[in-house]
Amino acid sequence: MPDLPARVLDAIRAHDLLRRGDTVVVAVSGGGDSVVLLDLLHRWAAAEGWRLAVAHFHHGLRGREADADAAWVRRLARRLKLPCHVGRGDVRALARARGLSLEAAARQARHAFLAATARAIGAPKIALAHHADDQVETFLLRALRGSGSEGLAGMKWKAPSPADPALTLIRPLLDESRAALRAYARQAGLTFREDSSNRHTAQTRNLLRRRVVPWLRRVQPALNEVLPRTMTLLGEEAECLLELAARWLKRRRPPFAALHPALQRRVVQLQVRRLGVEPDCALIESLRRQPGQPLQATADLRLVLEASGRVRTAPPPPTGFPTPPGSEVPLDLRAPSGTAHFEGLQVRWRLRLRRPGRTLRLEPRPGRECLDADRVGATVTLRHWRPGDRFQPLGLPRAAKLQDLFTNAKVPRAERHRHGVAVTEGGEIFWVEGLRPGEAVRLTPASRRVLEWSWSRAGR
């Protein structure tokens, strides 16, 4: 079997990732995978005529450790006599502003920086260090989120940059395992930085990597071969369906209703993409199952599927606040527990005492928040959003218009008036369905009574 450098060069040629004379931005975090990628590309660059530039993004999340990573990458690039571009962003602020998870915000910021760097130096390609183990984790993550065959196809050897489709992402290590990369690093005497956050299993990907995947390997030792093969098959099937959908859109025969549901989904997906929206499975299925019904695709765009199979934009819904101001449910939180129903929303509460000096252990769970009961008060009201409502979610420095918070969280305009709002007796909003709880009612070391506030909605 060829050694790693030869295998990677063969993969670059087989998948047409780089050609003679190409300039490529190499994303280097300082971790083992990206350092191996840079070493391999640098090893072949002179012979193959490639021009390399190193790019490192500081996410502003890990303080001095991240500062040291950036300095280390600069020294590595200097030692290899390569240009180095370092960018920095405030990922926490971006996550708050756009209503994203830290992981999603970091990915957006990182890709935006890599694309800007590539444009600045005239590089059409960006090299990333994703490998076979990353493919396995990506498959599992997307499967758990309910992705269709296109999403389950995983990462491709080359694909458009999400920040700039004119640029191409390339992944030369996609066939290699993490173990093979680490073995090469030891053999080549490469040093690298370990990101301490990779040890935290609070992140879903880290939990899969450290707990779930090792268990799955006991069931299927060849996981790195089996899942990528499955992903390839799913990808090819997805491409076939998209090609058939494109043909149908040109001819419009047979009638849309006569198409197989799988092909109907691809026809809808292709048209929604042409309207500038990257749809998720839920939107595609909702459009397909509800022809003639306008649905909110983004905060500012509604779409409707006609019986003919054509997807078009729909006018915005009537403005205003359709819910009567009197539609309210007062809750007496002096009871130790209780349940309330409000227009499809079910709220359950329970009061618990936290003794001084003792930690109250509550596992994080979707649909539940733990709040300071004394700050919430004895009486609250469930109602809907009203004109002028302001709210300060956890982590936000000051209260903002609820309308702006919904926009940042990408809550569809048609859904905003249906979300439940909980208000204290003094009129202060402390909880909004779909947003983080209020800063004013967060638990602190001084909190003595804990309000377990749980909710669910019928049909979800």
Rosetta blueprint (number, residue, H / E / L):
1 M L
2 P L
3 D L
4 L H
5 P H
6 A H
7 R H
8 V H
9 L H
10 D H
11 A H
12 I H
13 R H
14 A H
15 H L
16 D L
17 L L
18 L L
19 R L
20 R L
21 G L
22 D L
23 T E
24 V E
25 V E
26 V E
27 A E
28 V L
29 S L
30 G L
31 G L
32 G H
33 D H
34 S H
35 V H
36 V H
37 L H
38 L H
39 D H
40 L H
41 L H
42 H H
43 R H
44 W H
45 A H
46 A H
47 A H
48 E H
49 G L
50 W L
51 R E
52 L E
53 A E
54 V E
55 A E
56 H E
57 F E
58 H E
59 H L
60 G L
61 L L
62 R L
63 G H
64 R H
65 E H
66 A H
67 D H
68 A H
69 D H
70 A H
71 A H
72 W H
73 V H
74 R H
75 R H
76 L H
77 A H
78 R H
79 R H
80 L L
81 K L
82 L L
83 P L
84 C E
85 H E
86 V E
87 G E
88 R E
89 G L
90 D L
91 V H
92 R H
93 A H
94 L H
95 A H
96 R H
97 A H
98 R H
99 G L
100 L L
101 S L
102 L H
103 E H
104 A H
105 A H
106 A H
107 R H
108 Q H
109 A H
110 R H
111 H H
112 A H
113 F H
114 L H
115 A H
116 A H
117 T H
118 A H
119 R H
120 A H
121 I H
122 G L
123 A L
124 P L
125 K E
126 I E
127 A E
128 L L
129 A L
130 H L
131 H L
132 A H
133 D H
134 D H
135 Q H
136 V H
137 E H
138 T H
139 F H
140 L H
141 L H
142 R H
143 A H
144 L H
145 R L
146 G L
147 S L
148 G L
149 S H
150 E H
151 G H
152 L H
153 A L
154 G L
155 M L
156 K L
157 W L
158 K E
159 A E
160 P E
161 S L
162 P L
163 A L
164 D L
165 P L
166 A L
167 L L
168 T E
169 L E
170 I E
171 R L
172 P L
173 L L
174 L L
175 D L
176 E L
177 S L
178 R H
179 A H
180 A H
181 L H
182 R H
183 A H
184 Y H
185 A H
186 R H
187 Q H
188 A H
189 G L
190 L L
191 T L
192 F L
193 R L
194 E L
195 D L
196 S H
197 S H
198 N H
199 R H
200 H L
201 T L
202 A L
203 Q L
204 T H
205 R H
206 N H
207 L H
208 L H
209 R H
210 R H
211 R H
212 V H
213 V H
214 P H
215 W H
216 L H
217 R H
218 R H
219 V H
220 Q L
221 P L
222 A L
223 L H
224 N H
225 E H
226 V H
227 L H
228 P H
229 R H
230 T H
231 M H
232 T H
233 L H
234 L H
235 G H
236 E H
237 E H
238 A H
239 E H
240 C H
241 L H
242 L H
243 E H
244 L H
245 A H
246 A H
247 R H
248 W H
249 L H
250 K H
251 R H
252 R L
253 R L
254 P L
255 P L
256 F H
257 A H
258 A H
259 L L
260 H L
261 P H
262 A H
263 L H
264 Q H
265 R H
266 R H
267 V H
268 V H
269 Q H
270 L H
271 Q H
272 V H
273 R H
274 R H
275 L L
276 G L
277 V L
278 E L
279 P L
280 D L
281 C H
282 A H
283 L H
284 I H
285 E H
286 S H
287 L H
288 R H
289 R H
290 Q L
291 P L
292 G L
293 Q L
294 P L
295 L E
296 Q E
297 A E
298 T E
299 A L
300 D L
301 L E
302 R E
303 L E
304 V E
305 L E
306 E L
307 A L
308 S L
309 G L
310 R L
311 V E
312 R E
313 T E
314 A E
315 P L
316 P L
317 P L
318 P L
319 T L
320 G L
321 F L
322 P L
323 T L
324 P L
325 P L
326 G L
327 S L
328 E L
329 V E
330 P E
331 L E
332 D E
333 L L
334 R L
335 A L
336 P L
337 S E
338 G E
339 T E
340 A E
341 H E
342 F E
343 E L
344 G L
345 L E
346 Q E
347 V E
348 R E
349 W E
350 R E
351 L E
352 R E
353 L E
354 R L
355 R L
356 P L
357 G L
358 R L
359 T L
360 L L
361 R L
362 L L
363 E L
364 P L
365 R L
366 P L
367 G L
368 R E
369 E E
370 C E
371 L E
372 D E
373 A H
374 D H
375 R H
376 V H
377 G L
378 A L
379 T E
380 V E
381 T E
382 L E
383 R E
384 H L
385 W L
386 R L
387 P L
388 G L
389 D L
390 R E
391 F E
392 Q L
393 P E
394 L L
395 G L
396 L L
397 P L
398 R L
399 A L
400 A E
401 K E
402 L H
403 Q H
404 D H
405 L H
406 F H
407 T H
408 N H
409 A L
410 K L
411 V L
412 P L
413 R H
414 A H
415 E H
416 R H
417 H L
418 R L
419 H L
420 G L
421 V E
422 A E
423 V E
424 T E
425 E L
426 G L
427 G L
428 E L
429 I E
430 F E
431 W E
432 V E
433 E L
434 G L
435 L L
436 R L
437 P L
438 G E
439 E H
440 A H
441 V H
442 R L
443 L L
444 T L
445 P L
446 A L
447 S L
448 R L
449 R E
450 V E
451 L E
452 E E
453 W E
454 S E
455 W E
456 S E
457 R E
458 A L
459 G L
460 R L
